[in-house]
Amino acid sequence: MRSMQKYELTIIAKTAEGIVEKIEKTVKALGGKAGKNVEMGKKPLAYQIKKAGEGQYVQMLVELPGKAVVELVKKLNVEKELLRHLLVKAK
């Protein structure tokens, strides 16, 4: 059995509609589990990113096998709706 690590994924998206479900589907396809999501609402950005002045913040808890983390980050990097993302190991 593969060991699963817990991670916190924070995203800033143009809109949260559809993107959360898409990320959850990607996590499951990589052999992980998607946990609780906390939508923190739309907030102004300190500077414009991809011509956007505000973004929808969402924090997600995910469990992934170690090798799947690299694949998830690659997929997040090419997602056009995402302005920024941060994936950190949860305690």
Secondary structure, DSSP 4 states (H G I P E B T S, - for coil): ---EEEEEEEEEES--TTHHHHHHHHHHHTT-EEEEEEEEEEEEEEEEETTEEEEEEEEEEEEEETTHHHHHHHHHHT-SSEEEEEEEE--
